[in-house]
Amino acid sequence: MKYIQSAKNPTVKQWKKLLSKKERDLSGKYLIEGFHLVEEALKERDIVLEVIISEGTELPAGFKLDGAEVTYVSEEVMKAVSDTESPQGIAAVCEQKALSLNNIEGKTFLLIDAVQDPGNIGTMIRTADAAGIDAVVLGEGCADPYNPKVIRSTQGSIFHLPVFKGNLMELIAQLKEKDIPVYGTSLENAAPFEKSEKSHEFALLVGNEGGGVRKELLAETDMNLYIPIHGRSESLNVAVAAGILLYHLRA
């Protein structure tokens, strides 16, 4: 049984580095914490590299480690690697998956352009999972999908469907080659979302909280949609709008 007591241990220092995007990008790894997220990650093949458990932590009934490599640590170490104020006593080191459109067999996609709020990114991944969307692609300027706040907001959905970064302009061109319609979101030169038809094949493109989708991307879509505002609010939250549109478009 592996046990680490000191937060100065080199392994612990390496775990802590995974809280930074730079280290996540360099290593291809990321850190998750909490019983629910670790359990969801363990259900998927080849994601969890190592489980970290704080001494004195009791695993819930039915919680299965399924042969995962486990390191037990002191409470000091767990606090050092935790991104939350009240750690649950369990974390895991996970491996990022190298994905692209060529790896995806599905026909429904959520494309996200420059959405910077981690909570919005996480909520949209969770919503796409709930709506049965096949993949989520994050374009330039988006929050890192492996940011701890994003992962917590997904409530485990990040493990249920492919989520990857990509060049949205190139991706839209690839989708068109596959005859998959791409719907943008815009307040200008757009139709009410009810005008679009349900389909088993589509891609929805949503954009930045303040500026929306970049004009050069909107110019490449098959149709741009908007959601009418019936009250006095100026706009809808991007994650809420994405949910409405995904459920409307999906056949």
N, C-alpha and C positions, 0 to 999 in steps of 0.2 A: 504493500500500500504506500503510495507516495503521499508525503506530508510536507507542507511548507509553512513555516511559522513566521518568518521575517518578511516584511514588506520590501526589504532591501535586496531580497533574492533576485538574481538576474532574470529568472523566469517571470517573476511578478512584474518586474520593470518592463519586460516585453509585453505582457498582458496589458499593462497600463497604457502603453504606446498605442494600442489598438483603439483607444478612445479618440485618437486623432485621425482625420481623413488621410493625411499624408502617409501614415504608417499602414492604414488599411489598404491604400492603393499600392504601396510598395510590397506588402506581404501577401496580399490577396486573401487576408483573413479579417474577421471581425468578431466582436464580443457581444454576447447577449446575456441577459440575466432575468431571473424570476422563474418560478415553477412552470407557469403556462408556456412561456416562450421556449424554454429548454425542452419541455415535453413535446411541443409541436415540432421542434427541429429534429428531435430524436426519431420521430415517426418517418422522416424522409431519409432516403439513402445518401450516404456520402456528404453530409453537411457538417455534422458535429465531429470535431477533431479531439476535443477534450472537455470533460465536465469538471467544474470546480465546485466543491462543496465545503461550506464552512463547518468547522467542528461544532457539534451539538445540534446541527440541523437535522430534523426528522423529515424524511421523504413522505409525501402523502401516500395513502393506501392505493395500490395499483400503479404507482409511478415506476416505469420500467427504464432502466439504464441500458438494457439490451447490449451488454458487453462493451459499452463505451469506456474509453480510458478515463479514469477518475483520479483527480488529485484533491486531497483534503487539505484545507488551509485554516489558519487561525482567523479569528474575527477581524484582526488588524489587517490581514491581507485582503479579506473580502471587502472591507471598507475602502481599501486603497484602489481596488480595481472596479469598484461599483460607480455607476453614473447616477444612482438614486440616493435620496437621503436616508431611506430605510431599506437596506438590502434584505432580500428574502433568504439569503444564505446559499444561493445556487446560481451559477453562471456557466457559460460554455464558450469555448473558442470554436468558431465556425469557419468554413471555407467558402469563399465567393465562387460562384459558378461562371465560367466563361461562356456567355451566351450571345447569340445573334439571331436575326430573323431566319437564317438558314437552319437553325436548330429547332424552330417552332413549327409544329404541324398544324396548329390551329388557324382559325380564320377571323377571330375577333380580337381587336387590340385597343388599348388605351395609350395614346401618345401624349406626353406631358412636356410642355415647353416652358422652361425657365420658372417653374414654381419653386419658390425659395423656402417656404415655411415647412419644416419637417413634419408638423402635425397634419398639414394638408396633404403632403405626399403620402404619409402613412395611411390616412383615412381613404385616399383614393385607391391605394393598393388593396385595402380591406374591402372597399366597395366593389372593385373590379372582381375580386375573388367571389364575393357574394353573388354578383350578377353573372358569374360563369364566364367571364372574359378569359381569353387564352393567354394573354401576355400584356405586360405593362412596360413601356419603353420611356426612359427619362432622357430628354434632350439636354442640350447645353444650358447651363445656368440653374439646373435643378439641385435641390438639396441631395446630398449623398444618401442613397437608399440604405446604406449600412450605418448611418448615423443612429446612435442609440434611441433618440427621440422618434425617429422614423419607425424603427423596428417596434418600439412599444406601441405606437399608434396603429400599426398593422394588426396587432393582437394575434400574431402568428401567420397571417395571410401571406407574408413575404416568403414563407416556405411552401405555400400551396400552389403557386403559379410562377412562371418565369418573369423575373423583373431584371431588366438590364439597361445599361446606358447605350445610347446610339445617336448617330447623326440623323436628325429627323428629316432633313431634306432628301437624303439618300434613301431613307426608309420609305418615305411617301412614294418615291419613284419605284421602289421595289414592289410596294403594295399595288400600285397601278398596273405593273406588269403582270401581277397575279389576278387582275380584274377585281380587286377588293376596293370598294368605294371608301373614300376618306372624307369624313365630315369635320369641318372646322367649327370653331365657336367665335362669333363676332357680333358686334352691335351694328356694323355697317355692311351693306351689300350681303345681307343674310336673310334667311326665311325663318318664320316661326318654326320651332322644332317639330310641331305637329305635322308639318308638311312632309317630313321625312318618313320613309317606310321602314317597317321592321325587316330585319334580314338576319340570316345566319352568317353573313360575311360583312364585316365593316371595321373601320378604324375611326375612333373618335379622338380629335385633337383639341386639347384644352391648354390654356396658357397662364402666364404670370398674373399674380393677384392684382397688380395695379395696371399693367400695360396690355394684358391679354396676349393672344398669340401673335407672333411676329408676322408682319405683313407679307414677307417673302414666302412664308409657309402657307398663309391663307390663300395666296395666289395659286398654289399648287393643288388645293383641295378640289373635290368634285362638287361639294355644296357646303355652304356655311350656314350655321343655325344660331338662333338666339332664343332665350327663354323670356317670354313677356313678364314684365314686372307689373303686378296689379295693385300693389300697395305703394307706400311712400319710400321704400328702400331704394337706394341708388343701384344696387347690384346684389347678386347672390355670391356667397362664398364659392370658390372654385371647386371645392370638394363636393359641396351640395349640388352644384350645377352638373358636375360630372356624373353623380349618382342618378339624377333625373334623366339625363340623356342616355346613359348606358342602359337603363331599364326600358326606356322608350324604344331605343334602336334594336335591342336584342329580341329576336324572334323566339 
